[in-house]
């Protein structure tokens, strides 16, 4: 079966830049476009903690739930198009939502793509006391009757998290249209759903599991090409268990499309400094992300390349037409 090809993780080392005057970014804010506890929250926390040594003020995190990023994208294309202080968290799923029209008529040209927080991977998660002790247990049940299991995640049909579940079913020649899927407004709500028993399986992100390694949840598999670094090296990939489904997630930040070149470059310079620091790398790892250090024009090119990959996948799965 076809799958979403992972984007390149290697990037050339950034040249040294002079740190801009902190006064250029006097009210730093990161918008997490969902409820607390999910991947957007995680992304903003990396900015809040990882950029702290390079700013006079700590980045303020603001939650703006609605449409898995749609409300925030709309605001930064209407009332805050030139805000020099605000950055907005996004992920691969946000790009998929743009492609499939979930953000309205906006496109990737309606934002200034700033920098990465790191890279994440999809994961198949159940409660610790779930009857599905292994991925094989779950897949056998899905093969017998996909509608008998409630799968949930932070996004509606056609979203990134739905796509993970669809790819999972396709590895056993299942029909994604027959699965019983519950949509939540963000990963935090979806995790609460699986912990509370509202859903049986969560197709989320491995990075979100960093704060849930207390034994309450069981990770049945990671949607990566190979095992990840500690602490996630204990979890087998789907591929090594015989299910060829891979889903890498680029996490990063954008700004309003009318932000001036000067203000945009001030943020780019700070991220390039942060990406080269041990403090940032430590925080990135603590939040469950792997290194992916891109910014400015290089990052914008990566966004465009991944958007094309997602467009091709959306056509293949029938989410959109050519």
C-alpha positions as CSV (number, residue, x, y, z in Angstrom):
1,X,0.0,0.0,0.0
2,X,1.1,3.6,-0.4
3,X,1.8,5.7,2.5
4,X,2.9,9.3,3.4
5,X,6.6,9.5,2.7
6,X,8.6,10.9,5.6
7,X,10.1,14.3,5.0
8,X,13.9,14.8,5.3
9,X,15.0,15.3,8.8
10,X,18.6,16.4,8.0
11,X,19.3,20.1,7.4
12,X,22.5,22.0,7.0
13,X,23.9,23.6,10.1
14,X,22.7,27.2,10.3
15,X,25.2,30.0,10.1
16,X,25.7,32.2,13.1
17,X,23.4,35.2,13.3
18,X,23.5,38.2,15.6
19,X,20.7,38.1,18.1
20,X,18.2,41.0,17.4
21,X,17.4,43.4,20.1
22,X,14.9,41.9,22.5
23,X,12.8,45.0,22.3
24,X,11.8,44.1,18.7
25,X,9.6,41.3,20.2
26,X,8.3,43.0,23.3
27,X,5.2,40.9,23.9
28,X,6.0,37.4,22.7
29,X,3.0,35.1,22.4
30,X,2.4,31.6,21.1
31,X,-1.1,30.7,20.0
32,X,-2.1,27.0,20.7
33,X,-5.1,26.6,18.5
34,X,-6.9,23.9,20.6
35,X,-7.7,23.0,24.2
36,X,-4.7,22.5,26.6
37,X,-3.0,19.1,26.7
38,X,-2.5,18.2,23.0
39,X,0.1,18.6,20.4
40,X,-0.4,22.4,19.8
41,X,0.0,22.9,23.6
42,X,3.2,20.9,23.5
43,X,4.5,22.9,20.5
44,X,3.9,26.2,22.2
45,X,5.6,25.0,25.4
46,X,8.7,24.3,23.4
47,X,8.7,27.9,22.2
48,X,7.9,29.2,25.7
49,X,10.8,27.3,27.4
50,X,13.2,26.9,24.5
51,X,13.3,30.6,23.5
52,X,13.4,31.9,27.1
53,X,17.2,32.5,27.0
54,X,16.9,34.6,23.9
55,X,14.1,36.9,24.9
56,X,13.7,39.5,27.6
57,X,10.2,38.2,28.3
58,X,8.9,34.7,28.4
59,X,6.6,33.6,25.6
60,X,2.9,33.8,26.7
61,X,0.9,30.7,25.7
62,X,-2.7,31.5,24.6
63,X,-5.3,28.8,23.8
64,X,-7.6,29.4,20.8
65,X,-9.6,26.3,20.2
66,X,-11.9,25.8,17.2
67,X,-11.8,23.7,14.1
68,X,-8.4,22.1,14.9
69,X,-6.7,25.4,14.0
70,X,-9.3,26.9,11.7
71,X,-10.3,29.7,14.2
72,X,-6.7,30.8,14.7
73,X,-5.9,30.7,10.9
74,X,-8.9,32.8,10.2
75,X,-8.0,35.3,12.9
76,X,-4.5,35.7,11.5
77,X,-5.9,36.3,8.1
78,X,-8.4,39.0,9.3
79,X,-7.7,40.9,12.5
80,X,-4.1,40.0,13.3
81,X,-2.4,39.7,9.9
82,X,0.6,41.9,10.8
83,X,1.0,41.1,14.5
84,X,4.8,41.2,15.1
85,X,4.7,39.5,18.5
86,X,2.5,36.4,17.9
87,X,3.4,33.0,16.5
88,X,0.9,30.2,16.0
89,X,1.6,26.5,16.5
90,X,0.7,24.1,13.6
91,X,1.5,20.6,12.5
92,X,1.3,18.4,9.4
93,X,-2.4,18.0,10.2
94,X,-2.9,21.8,9.8
95,X,-1.5,21.5,6.3
96,X,-3.8,18.6,5.5
97,X,-6.8,20.7,6.8
98,X,-5.8,23.6,4.5
99,X,-5.6,21.2,1.6
100,X,-9.0,19.7,2.2
101,X,-10.7,23.0,2.8
102,X,-11.3,22.7,6.5
103,X,-9.9,26.2,7.0
104,X,-12.1,27.7,4.4
105,X,-10.7,29.3,1.3
106,X,-7.3,30.0,2.9
107,X,-4.2,28.3,1.5
108,X,-0.5,27.9,2.6
109,X,0.2,31.3,0.9
110,X,-1.9,33.0,3.6
111,X,0.8,32.7,6.3
112,X,4.5,33.3,6.9
113,X,6.0,30.0,7.8
114,X,8.5,30.6,10.5
115,X,10.3,27.7,12.1
116,X,10.1,24.1,13.4
117,X,9.7,23.0,16.9
118,X,10.8,19.4,16.0
119,X,9.3,16.3,14.5
120,X,6.8,13.9,16.0
121,X,5.2,10.6,14.9
122,X,1.8,9.0,15.0
123,X,1.0,6.4,17.7
124,X,-1.7,3.9,18.4
125,X,-2.8,4.2,22.0
126,X,-5.2,2.3,24.3
127,X,-5.9,2.2,28.0
128,X,-3.4,0.2,30.1
129,X,-6.2,-2.3,31.0
130,X,-7.5,-2.5,27.4
131,X,-8.4,-6.0,26.2
132,X,-6.1,-5.2,23.3
133,X,-2.8,-6.2,24.8
134,X,-0.9,-6.1,21.5
135,X,-1.3,-4.4,18.1
136,X,-2.1,-7.9,16.7
137,X,-5.0,-8.2,19.1
138,X,-6.4,-4.8,17.9
139,X,-5.8,-5.5,14.2
140,X,-7.5,-8.9,14.5
141,X,-10.6,-7.3,16.0
142,X,-10.6,-4.5,13.4
143,X,-10.4,-7.1,10.6
144,X,-13.3,-9.0,12.0
145,X,-15.5,-5.9,12.5
146,X,-14.1,-2.4,12.2
147,X,-17.3,-0.9,13.5
148,X,-17.1,-2.8,16.8
149,X,-14.2,-0.6,18.1
150,X,-14.5,3.1,18.9
151,X,-11.5,5.0,17.5
152,X,-11.1,8.6,18.4
153,X,-8.7,11.5,17.9
154,X,-8.3,15.2,17.7
155,X,-9.9,16.0,14.3
156,X,-12.9,15.2,12.1
157,X,-13.1,12.8,9.1
158,X,-10.3,13.6,6.7
159,X,-8.0,15.1,9.4
160,X,-4.5,14.0,10.2
161,X,-5.6,11.8,13.1
162,X,-8.4,10.3,11.1
163,X,-5.8,9.6,8.3
164,X,-3.6,7.7,10.7
165,X,-6.6,5.4,11.6
166,X,-7.4,5.0,7.9
167,X,-3.9,4.0,7.1
168,X,-4.0,1.5,10.0
169,X,-7.1,-0.1,8.5
170,X,-5.7,-0.1,5.0
171,X,-2.8,-2.3,6.1
172,X,-5.3,-5.1,6.6
173,X,-7.3,-4.1,3.5
174,X,-10.0,-2.6,5.7
175,X,-12.4,0.1,4.6
176,X,-11.9,3.3,6.6
177,X,-15.5,4.3,5.8
178,X,-16.7,1.4,8.1
179,X,-14.7,2.4,11.2
180,X,-16.4,3.9,14.2
181,X,-14.7,7.2,14.6
182,X,-15.2,10.0,17.2
183,X,-13.8,13.5,16.6
184,X,-12.5,15.7,19.4
185,X,-11.3,19.3,19.3
186,X,-7.6,18.5,19.9
187,X,-5.4,15.9,21.3
188,X,-6.0,16.9,24.9
189,X,-9.7,16.1,24.7
190,X,-9.0,12.9,22.8
191,X,-6.6,11.7,25.5
192,X,-9.3,12.5,28.1
193,X,-11.7,10.5,26.0
194,X,-9.6,7.4,26.0
195,X,-8.8,7.8,29.7
196,X,-12.5,8.2,30.5
197,X,-13.6,5.3,28.4
198,X,-15.4,7.3,25.7
199,X,-13.2,5.7,23.0
200,X,-11.2,2.5,23.0
201,X,-8.3,3.5,20.7
202,X,-6.6,6.8,20.2
203,X,-4.6,7.5,17.0
204,X,-2.5,10.4,18.4
205,X,1.1,11.5,18.5
206,X,4.0,9.9,20.4
207,X,5.1,13.3,21.7
208,X,1.8,13.7,23.5
209,X,2.6,10.6,25.5
210,X,5.5,12.2,27.3
211,X,3.3,13.3,30.1
212,X,1.3,10.0,30.2
213,X,4.1,7.6,30.8
214,X,2.7,6.7,34.3
215,X,1.2,3.4,33.2
216,X,-2.3,4.7,32.5
217,X,-2.0,4.2,28.8
218,X,-0.5,1.5,26.6
219,X,1.3,2.4,23.3
220,X,0.7,-0.4,20.8
221,X,2.8,0.9,18.1
222,X,4.6,4.0,16.7
223,X,4.1,5.1,13.1
224,X,7.8,5.7,12.3
225,X,10.2,3.9,10.0
226,X,12.4,2.8,12.9
227,X,12.4,2.8,16.7
228,X,12.7,6.2,18.2
229,X,15.2,7.5,20.8
230,X,14.6,7.0,24.5
231,X,12.2,7.0,26.3
232,X,10.2,5.8,23.2
233,X,12.7,3.1,22.1
234,X,10.7,0.6,24.2
235,X,7.8,0.8,21.8
236,X,7.8,-1.2,18.5
237,X,7.0,0.5,15.3
238,X,3.9,-0.6,13.3
239,X,6.3,-1.7,10.5
240,X,8.3,-4.1,12.6
241,X,5.0,-5.6,13.7
242,X,4.0,-6.2,10.1
243,X,1.8,-3.2,9.4
244,X,3.3,-0.8,6.9
245,X,1.9,2.5,8.0
246,X,4.1,5.5,8.7
247,X,3.1,9.0,9.7
248,X,5.7,11.7,10.5
249,X,4.5,15.0,11.9
250,X,6.3,18.3,11.4
251,X,5.6,20.6,14.3
252,X,6.3,24.3,14.0
253,X,5.0,27.9,13.9
254,X,3.6,30.5,11.4
255,X,2.9,34.2,11.6
256,X,0.4,36.5,9.9
257,X,0.9,36.9,6.2
258,X,1.4,40.7,6.5
259,X,4.1,40.7,9.1
260,X,7.0,42.8,8.0
261,X,10.2,41.3,6.8
262,X,12.0,43.0,9.7
263,X,9.7,41.5,12.4
264,X,9.7,38.1,10.7
265,X,13.5,38.0,10.5
266,X,13.7,38.9,14.2
267,X,11.9,35.7,15.0
268,X,13.8,33.7,12.5
269,X,17.1,34.8,14.0
270,X,16.0,33.8,17.5
271,X,14.9,30.4,16.4
272,X,18.2,29.8,14.6
273,X,20.0,30.7,17.8
274,X,17.7,28.5,19.8
275,X,18.1,25.5,17.4
276,X,21.8,25.6,17.9
277,X,21.6,25.6,21.7
278,X,21.8,22.6,24.1
279,X,19.1,24.1,26.2
280,X,16.6,24.0,23.3
281,X,17.6,20.5,22.4
282,X,17.0,19.3,25.9
283,X,13.5,20.8,26.1
284,X,12.7,19.4,22.6
285,X,13.6,16.0,23.9
286,X,11.7,16.3,27.1
287,X,8.6,17.2,25.1
288,X,9.0,14.0,23.1
289,X,10.1,15.5,19.8
290,X,13.0,14.6,17.6
291,X,15.4,17.3,16.1
292,X,14.2,19.0,13.0
293,X,15.7,22.5,12.8
294,X,14.4,24.6,9.9
295,X,13.5,28.2,9.7
296,X,12.9,31.0,7.3
297,X,13.1,30.3,3.6
298,X,14.4,26.7,4.2
299,X,11.4,26.0,6.4
300,X,8.9,27.5,3.9
301,X,10.3,25.3,1.2
302,X,9.8,22.2,3.5
303,X,6.2,23.3,4.1
304,X,5.6,23.5,0.4
305,X,7.1,20.1,-0.3
306,X,5.1,18.4,2.5
307,X,1.9,20.2,1.3
308,X,2.4,18.6,-2.1
309,X,2.9,15.2,-0.5
310,X,-0.3,15.6,1.5
311,X,-2.2,16.8,-1.6
312,X,-1.2,13.7,-3.4
313,X,-2.3,11.5,-0.5
314,X,-5.6,13.3,-0.1
315,X,-6.4,12.7,-3.8
316,X,-5.4,9.0,-3.5
317,X,-7.7,8.5,-0.5
318,X,-10.6,10.4,-2.1
319,X,-10.6,13.4,0.3
320,X,-10.3,15.8,-2.6
321,X,-10.2,15.6,-6.4
322,X,-7.4,16.8,-8.6
